């Protein structure tokens, strides 16, 4: 498994917790917008 893909399984298991129009925060916990679309790259 390549380094860049080592967490894909973990992320995929949590996609159910992501919903359209939920708020998005930066690394400083400042709201920067809302999620408008979810696109699978797999």
C-alpha positions as CSV (number, residue, x, y, z in Angstrom):
1,X,0.0,0.0,0.0
2,X,1.5,3.4,-0.9
3,X,2.0,6.1,1.7
4,X,-0.6,8.4,0.1
5,X,-3.3,5.7,0.2
6,X,-2.7,4.2,3.6
7,X,-5.7,6.0,5.2
8,X,-8.2,5.5,2.4
9,X,-9.9,2.6,4.1
10,X,-10.2,4.6,7.3
11,X,-11.7,7.6,5.4
12,X,-14.0,5.4,3.4
13,X,-15.4,3.9,6.6
14,X,-16.4,7.4,7.8
15,X,-18.0,8.8,4.6
16,X,-21.4,8.2,6.2
17,X,-20.6,11.0,8.7
18,X,-20.1,13.5,5.9
19,X,-23.2,15.3,4.6
20,X,-23.9,17.9,2.0
21,X,-24.3,21.4,3.4
22,X,-22.4,20.6,6.7
23,X,-20.0,23.3,7.8
24,X,-16.3,23.0,6.9
25,X,-13.5,24.2,9.3
26,X,-9.8,25.0,8.7
27,X,-7.0,23.7,10.9
28,X,-7.6,26.6,13.4
29,X,-11.3,25.5,13.8
30,X,-12.5,28.6,11.9
31,X,-15.6,27.9,9.7
32,X,-14.6,28.5,6.1
33,X,-17.7,27.4,4.3
34,X,-20.1,24.5,3.7
35,X,-19.7,21.2,1.8
36,X,-21.6,21.5,-1.5
37,X,-20.7,18.2,-3.1
38,X,-19.1,14.9,-2.3
39,X,-17.1,13.2,-5.1
40,X,-15.6,9.7,-4.9
41,X,-12.1,9.4,-6.3
42,X,-12.1,5.6,-6.0
